[in-house]
Amino acid sequence: MFGVVKGDLFMSYVERLLDRISNGKLAEDRRNAITELQAIVSESQAAQLAFGAMGLPVMLSVLKEERDDVEMVRGALETLVSALTPINHAKGSNNEVQPALMNTDLLSREAESLMQLCIYLKYFLSGLSLGVPSQEEDDFYVQYYTLQLLTALLTNSPQRLQEAILTIPRGITRLVDMLMDREVIRNEALLLLTHLTREAEEIQKILVFEGAFEKIFSIIKEEGGSDGGVVVQDCLELLNNLLRNNASNQVLLRETIGLDSLISILKLRGSAFTFTQQKTINLLSALETIKLLIKGGSETDPGKNMNKQTNKTILIQKKVLDPLLMLGVESQWAPVAVRCAALGCIGNLITGDSKNRDVLSSKVLGEEPQVEPALNSILRIILRTSSMQEFIAADYVFKSFCEENADGQSMLASTLIPQPYSMNHAPLEEDVNMSFGSMLLHGLTLGENDGDLEVCARAASVLSHVLKDNLHCKERVLQIEIEAPVPSLGAPEPLMHRMVKYLALSASMKSKDGESSSLGNSYVEAIILKLLVIWLADCPSAVHCFLDARPHLTYLLELVSNLSATVCIRGLAAVVLGECVIYNKSTDGTKDAFAIVDMISQKVGLSSYFLKFEEMQRNFVFAGMESSLNNKSFTRSSAASMEDIADLDNNDFSEQKNTDHPILSFILDSYFVNLVKGLEADVREQIVEVYSHPKPR
């Protein structure tokens, strides 16, 4: 019917229909005109464009003047929704005019149009929308299209509509009541409320007061929990809007319906091995809720820390670790994004909390007789995973476990017992019955034969957490010696020396095509250098061990000046050299602090040496850039797809040369960045002092 109406004819055709609606004498003709108009506007962008400024006032006039005619009101609402809804035919240019967005902007920007719409909303939300007998008052389609219209407008002009709806007596209450309405109306009301509650604290408070928590969890249960459809996602988005940076709402959730309903969403049921895209998003949304509760509220809220601690305590008491470990560690068939988010929640739960750390360290996974400590299982993920994102998430658990936890570090270090060469070089799959320490040493030395040092670097990252700020652990691990590949050809060497050997090896490795794979190697080098920086800090015996092999110093001096190394690698090498000065207690004239400064001066030059620190501080890792891993909220409006939950590994960095690997913004965390900044000041001061007062000959 409309196929013949093309080009400029749309304008006159739409104009004629609008004239019939405005000036028609017969009610039936006016109703037919609005039906025709809705049909063409819903199918054609040209009709949407023609409708624009002409059509909006006419439709708003119908809503204002003809509230007693349900069919006309319904037609006007449906036409407005069609005019504001993008039509996705063939994909056009990004610069192509989008009539639906123009109409949305026009309606929300025009003060007169918005005022007329608010008058209609006042009647609608106060239950006086039609002024006709009560059986028609809640006409299904009028409710349905009104909710759709509001949602479309909220995507473009949220603040003005939020303010308008707040001025309507009991307006929010009426919308919340619709969550208990028939399914289609409930779903539209839910979607509208997720838009209304974004960054609208006043509306959030009203929703919670009106019992939104109970209604949300009732719908989630009815829809099947994490196995439910997009409605569950909408419920969780609304829940997260109510809890995000809002400590008082978190307290109300905790003290009214509790946290059991939330935790039950994370428990896998019958179809545990099946993870659809929607189930994945639902689980990620529920894990985001856990994360928000662990955060405790906004940074400016004085009660945030107390609320945070209470939330963490109750979550642990409710055994949230069990489903988190199932999703993050045991369910290796779960999508990477879900595993990473669960591991992130585990790390957040134990950060700075000795009781929660003890609970995690006591957890065992698997079934008899194949059970093992949860920490061993998480270490295995670090050593075996092919996903960079999963390595980062699992490494974060150890960072959180070891930070300010000397007893925990000592417990882990006590298991570091050297194994025979044959066991150290067994395939990675044979680590099932190993202790934590044996598995870690296995990972540290595994790459020697096949030249793959990535597993070694990951193990080195875990070891750096075990040693951090713990002199006892540092000195204990210094005693560990690794057997030579052929015992008759060489004596065992300290683990530290083996790490320096791997550092040099990673710098010299070539990719298969013969070119230096600097990006991948920089990640391995940076992690080993981080281990050395942490190990040598405040530990003269570690400095002594490092300097015991003279080639170590020669290699570092070369690395600091190596233009093919990245800025970060040169800077970290300079930090290790500096530690060899400030923590040097040697009385041997060939490797005391004076000798080290002298070599730096001769081989590098002091000005050039200090420049390495400055260049590193300007690097993205040290410049205070906030990195976030998997922090997306999965909303309808962002059209979450599998691309939204893709792995970090999918990024193609192959064209980058002499560039630091993006992973370093996660591995070189704020603690380490601050440590290096503090060391720089001490190194500068000590080197200038030594250089100014040379040792008498």
N, C-alpha and C positions, 0 to 999 in steps of 0.2 A: 504493500500500500504506500509506504513512504519512500520506496526505492526511486520513484520518479521525481521526487522532490530533491533537487540538487542545487549546489552553489548558492547564488544570491536568493534563490526562491525560498530558502529556509527562513530568511528574515521576514518576508511578506507573509509566509505561511504561519509562522509563530505569531506575527502581529495580528493576523485575522482571528486566530484562536483566542488570543488575549482580549481582543475586542468583543468577541462573543461572550467570554466569561464576565467581562466588566459591564457590558451594556445589553446583553441578551434579555429578552422579555420572558422567554419560556424557561422555567426551571430545568426541564429535561434537556433542552438544547445547551444550557450552560454546563450541566453535568457532563454531557457528551463531549463538549469542547475541552473541559479540563481532563477528561480521560484520554482524549487524543493527544493533548499537549504532553501529558505525563509519558505516554508511550514513545513519542518522538524524541523527547529530551533524554529518555533513558537509553536510547539507541544511537544517538548521533551527537558527536562533538560540535558539529556546525549548529545544531539546534540548541545545544547548551550555550554556545557563544551568542546566538541570536536572542535567547531567553534573557540572559544577563540583566542589564539595568531596567529593561522594560518589564520583565516578568516578576521580579522580586516584589515590587510594590503591589502588584495585582494579587499575588498569592497572600501577602500579609494582610491585605484588605479583606480577603475572604475569611481569614482566621479571626479578624477583629469584628467584622460586621455580620458574619453568617454562622455564628456558633450554634444556632438552632438547626442547622442543616448538616447532619453527620456526614452525608455522602460528599458534600462540597468541601468540608473541613478535611476529610480523609484524602480527597483528591488533591487539595492544595498542599497538604503535608507530603504526600507521596511525590508530587511534582518537585517540591523544594529539595527533597532527599535526592531525587534523580539528578537535579541540576547541580548538586554539590558532590556527586559521586563520580570519580574519574572513570572513563570508559577505556578499557585496555584492549584495543584492537591490535593491529600490527604495531610492533615497537617503532616509534618514531625517533626523531632527533631529540637530544636532551634539551635543546633550545626551543623545541616546539611549544606553542601556546597551549596551556592546560585550562580550558574553559571552566571546568569544575572548580579548580583552585581559585580562579579569578572570581567566580560567583561566591565562593565561601568568603573570600577576602572582602568582597563588596558588601555582603550581608552583615559581616561582623564589624566592618569599619564604619558603615553609615549609622550615625547616631539615631536617626529617625527609624530606620529599619530595625535596629536592635531594640529600641524602645517598644515598637509594636510587637515584636516577638516576645518581649518580656511580659507585656500585658497578657498575651495569650497564655504564656507559661504560668502566670499567676493564677489564671482561671483553671488551667489544666491541673497544676500541682495542688491547688486548694480543693480539688474535687468539684469545681464549678465549671469545668471546661466546656460543657455544651448547653447548659441551661434547659435540658429536656428531661423527661422522666428518667428515674434512677437506673432502669434496666439498660438504658443506652448510654448512661453517663460514662461508663468505663469501656466504651466501645473498643474492642480489641485492636483494630487497625489504627485508630486514632492514637492509642497509647504506643503502639509499635513504631509508627512513623515519627511521632514526636520524639521518642527516645533516640531513634536513628538520626534525626535532624540535629539534636543537641550534640550527639557524639561527633558528627561531621564538623560542626562549628567549633567544638572544643579543640580539635586538632590544630586549628588555625588561630583561634583567639581565646585561649583558656582563661586568662585573667578576667576579662570583661564578663564572660558568662558565669564564672565562679562568683564574682561579685553580685551579678544580677540574681542568680539563684539564691544566694544568701539573704537577699532582701525579701524573698517570698516566704511568708509565715508557714512553717512546717514543710517547706519545699523539699528539703533533704530527707525529712522523715518519710514523706510520701514515696520518694525514690527508693529508700531502704525497704519500705514495705513491699515494693514491687519484687524484691528478691524472693518473696514467698508466693509470687503470682504464678500463673501458668508458665510453662517452660520457656516459650519463645520470648514472652515479656521479661521474664526473669533474666534471660541471657543478655537481652539488650540493656536492661537496667544495670546489670553487672558490668558490662563493657563501658557504659556511660560513667559509672562510679569510679572505674579505674582511671578514666581521664580527669574526672572532677577532683580526685584526691591527690594528684601530683602536685607537690609543693603548695598545698593549701591546708595549712595547719588547722584553721577554724573548721573547715568541712570535715577533716579527719576526726576532730574531737566529737563533732555531732554524730558521725557515723558510729563511733565506738560507743557513745552514750545510748544510741538507738539499737544496740545489740548486734552490730555488724559481725563481730567475731563469731558468735554462735551461728549466724546465718551462713557465713563463709564456710565454716567447717561442716555444717549440715549439707551444703551443696556438694562439697568435695567428697564427702562420704557417699552421698547419693549417686554421684557420677563415677565412682569406682576408684577413688584415690589416684595414685600416680598412673594407673592404667586408664584413667579417664581421658576425655578429649580436651579440646581447646577451652572448654568451660572451666576445667580445673586450673588451667594456666591463667585464665582471667581472675579466678578466685585468689590464686597465689599472688598475682600481680597486685590486686587490691589489698591483700593482707600486707604485702611488703611496703606498699605506699603508706599504710597506717602505722607501720612499725619503724620505718626508716628515720633515723635521727630523732626518734620520739620516745624518750625514756618513760614518760607517764603512760603512754599507750602500751608499752612493753610490760609495765607493771600490771596494768589492767588485764592484759592477756594472761599473764602468769597467775594472777589471783582470782580470775573469774573462771575461765574454762581450762586453765592449765596448759601444759606443753605436750601432753600425751597424744592429742589428736595430730599435732604437727609431726611428732616423731614417727607415728604410725604410717604417715605418707611415705617415709623413707624405707619402710620394711618391704622387701621384695616378696611377692606372693607367687601363685601358680606359674605365671609366665615369666619367671625370673630370667630365663635365658633369652627372652625376646625384648629388645629395646627398640621400639618404633621411634621415629623422630619426635612425635608428640610426647611419648613417655619420657624421652631424654630431656625435653624442655621442661616438663612438669617436675622431674627430679631436680634439675638444675635450679628451678624456681624455689623449690622447698629447701634446697641447700643454701640458697641465698637468704632465705628467712632465718636459718640457723646462724648464718654469718652476721646478719643484722642484730640478732639477739646477743651474740658474743661481743659485738662492737659496743652495745649498751646504750647508745644515744648519740646526740651531736657533741662535737668537741667542746662547745661552750656551755653545755649543761653541767652544773656543779654536782649533780647526783649521778653522773654517767658512770664513774668508776665503781661505785657501790652497786648500781644496777647491773653493770657488766659482770661483776663477780657473782652476784646472786644468780643471774641467768646461767653462767657457766656451771655453778655448783648444782643447780637444779637439773640442767641438761645431763650432767654426769650421773646424778642420782637416778635419773630416769633411763639410764643405760643407753644414751644416744650413741656412745662409742661403738656399740654392737652393729647397728645398721650402717654407721659410717665406715667401719672396717670392712663390712661386707661389700659395700659399694666401692670403696677406694682400694682395697687390697685383695679380697678374696674373689670378687666378681671380675675376673679378667676378661669376661665376655662383654662387660659394660663398656659403653663408649668412653674414649679417653677423657672427654670433657667432664663426664660424671665422676670418673675416678679421680681426676685432678681436683675437682671442687670438693669432693669428700675428704681427700687428703688435706686440702687447705683448711677445712673446718676442724680436722683433728689437730693440725698445727696451731690454729687459733685457740682451741680449747685448752691446750697445755701450756701456752705461752705465759710465763711468769706465774704459774700455778703449780706448786710442788705436789699438792694432793692429786690433781688431775694427771700430772706426769707419772706419779706412782701407780695410778690406776692403769694408765696405758702400758707401763713397763711390766705390769703383772698379767696383761692380757695374752692369752695363747690362742692361736688360730689353727684350723684344721680339725681332723677327727682322729681319734686313737687308731693306730699307734702313731700316725703321722701328724703330730702336733708340734708347734714351735712358737717361740715368743713372737708377738706381733711386730716388734722392732726388727727381728730377723727377716720377716716377710717383707717389711718396707724396704730394708736394705737390698733385698733381692730384686725388688722393682727397680731401684736405682741402678743396679749393675746390669740388669737384663733388658730393660725397656728399650724399644726402638723410638720412643717418643721423647723429644726434648722437653715438651711441656710436662709430661709425667715425671721425668727426672727432677725438674725444678720443684714440682709439688711435693714429691717424696723427700727431697733434700730439705725442704722447708720444715718438715716434721722433725728431722734431726736437729736442725737449727733451733727450733722451739724447745726441743727436749733438753738440749745441752746448755742453753743460755742461762747463766747464773744458777747452774745445777752441778756443783762440784761433785756431789755424791754420784749423780747419774753418769757424769763423765768418767769418774774413776771406775764405776761398775763396768762400763763399756770397755775402757782401756785395759781392765784386768783380764779380759778375754783375748787380748792381742798376743797370742802365743805362736811363734814361728812354726811352720809346718815343713815337713820334708819337701825337697824340690819337686818330687813327683806329684805331691798333692797340690802344691801351689800352682802347678801347670796342668792340672786336670781340667777337662772341659767345664764351662760355667754351669752346665746342667747338673753336675755332680756335687753341687754345694748344699743339697737338701739337708744333710745331717750335720753340717758344720755349725760350730758356735758362731756368734756374731763376729768375734775377733778374727777367727780363721777365715770366715767369708770375706771380711774386709781386706785382710792381707792377700787373700786369693785374688781379689779384684785389683789390688794395688800392683800386683806383679804379673797379671795375666797377659797383658799386651806385649810382653817382651818378645815372644816368638813370632807372632803374626804381624807385628808392627802397628796394631790397632791400639792406640793409647787412650781412646775415649773412655773405656771402662776404668782404666787407671785414674783418669782425671776425675771421674765421678766418685770413685772410692776416696781420692785425695780430698774432695770437697767434704765428705762425711768425716774424714780424719781431722780436718781443720776445725770442725765443730767440737769434736772430742777434746782437742787440745786448747781451744780458745780460753784465754785467761786462767789457765790451770797449770801452774808450774810443776806440780806433782805428776800430772799426766804427760807433760812435755818431756820430763826427764825419764819417765818410765819408758816411753816409746823410743827415746834415744838409745836404749839398751837393746832394741830389737835388731837382730842381724838377719840378713837374707842370704841363703846359700847361693853360691855361684852355680851357673848352669852345669859345669863339670867340676865337681869338688876338687879333683886332683890338679886342676889348672888355676885355681884361685881360692883365696880364703873368703869366708863369708864377709859381707860388707854391711855397714849400718843401713837401715831403712832410709834414713835421710839421704845418704849418698846415692841410693838407688833412685830416689825421687829426682835428684839433680841430673842424674844420667838420663832419665826419661824426659826431663825438661829440654835438655840438649837434643835428644833424639826427636822430639816433637818439632823443634825449630828447624831441623834439617830434613824432615820428611817431605816427600814429593807426592803429588797426586799421580794417578795412573797415567795421565797424559803427559807427565814429565814436568808440569808447571807446579810452582809452589802453591799449595792450597792454604794460603795464609789465613783466610777467615776461619776455617775449621781448626787449624793448628793454633790460632791465637786463643781460642776458647780453652784448649787443653793446656797451653802454656800459662794462661792467666790463672787457671785454677791451681796449678802446681805452684806458681809464684805466690798465690794467696796463701797456700799452705805454709810455704817457707816464711812469709812475712809474719803470720800468726805464731809459728813455731819459734822463731828467733826473738820475738818481742818479749822483753823482760826475762830472757833466759840465756845467760852467758855460756852455760854448758852447751846449748844448741849452737851458738855462734862458734864455739871452740870445735864442735864436731864438724860443722860446715867447712871451717877453714883448715881442717885436718888434711883435706885433699887440695893441694895447691891449684889443680886445674879448675876447681870450682870458681875461684876468684878470677882467674883468667877468662873463663867463659862469661861470667857476669859482666866484666868490663867490656867485652866484645858485644854482648847483647845490648848494653846501654847505648852503644854507639851504632848499632845495626839499623840502617835506614830502611831495610826491608821488613823490620819488625814494626808492629803497630805502636801508636803513641802510648797506649795503656801498658803494653809489654815492656817498653823501654822505661816507663815510669816506675813500674813495679820492680823491675830489676834494680833501678836506682834506690828504691826503698830498702831492698835486701842488702845492698852494699852499705847503705847508711846504718842499718842495724848492726852490721859487722864493725862499725865504728863505735856507736853509742853503747853497745852491750858487750864490748870487747874487754875481757879481763886478762888477756894473754900477756905474758912477760917475754915471749919469744919475739925478738926483734924483727923477724921476717914476716910476722903476721899479727903484730899488735896494732892498736888504733893508729899510731903514727905511720906505720908501714902501709896500712890500707889507704889513708888519706893521701899519702905520697903517690901511691899507684893511681888513685883516681885523678890526681892533679896531672900526672905525667901522661896517662893513657887517654883520658877524656877531657881534662881541663875543668876546673871548678865551675866556671861560668856555664859551660855547656852541660855539666852534670846537674846543676841547680835548675837549668832550663827544662830538663826532663820532668821535674816535679810540676813546673808551671804548665807545661803542655798537657800533662796528664790531668791536672785539675780542670782544664777547659774541656776535657773529653766528656761525652754524653753521660758516662757512668758517674762521674764526679761532679757534674754541673747541677745536680739537684733535680734532674728530671724524674718525675714520678712514673714508675712502671707499674702497670696493673696486669695481672694474669687472670684471664677468665672472669672479668668483673661485669660482664654484660647482664642487663636485665632482659629477660626474654618476653617481649611484649608483642601484642598484635600489631601495634603501630609501627614497630621496627621490622615487621614481617620476618620474624626469626626463621632462618633456614639452616640447613646443615652447614652452610658457609659460616654462619655466626658462631658455630661451636667447633670449628675446624682446629686442627692442631697447629701450633706455632711452626712445626717443621715444614708446613706447606709453603712458607715464604721462600722465595728464591733469592738467595744472596750471592749466587755464583758469580755475578759480574763485579762484585765489590773486591777491590784489591787493597791490601794494607789497611783494612778496616777492622775495627774491633767487632766481635760477634755480638749481636743483639742480646744473647743470653746473659752477657756480663752485667746488664742492668739488674738482673735478678740474683746472680751468683755473688757479685760484689755488693753486698747489702749495705744498709746505712751504718751498721756497726763497723764494718770493715772500712768504709769510706772515711768515717770519723777517726778510726784508728790510724789510717794512713795520713790524714791531715794533721793529727797530733804528732805523729812520728816525723813528719817533714820539718816542723818547727824545731824539734829536738835535734834532728840531723844537721840542719843548717847551723844551729848554735854550736854544736859539738865540733863539727868540721872546721868552722871558722876559728874556734878556740884552739884546736889541735894545730891547725895550719899557722896560727899566729905565734904559737909557742913550740917550735920544732924541738924534737928530742936532741939533747946534746950528744955529739958523736964521741 
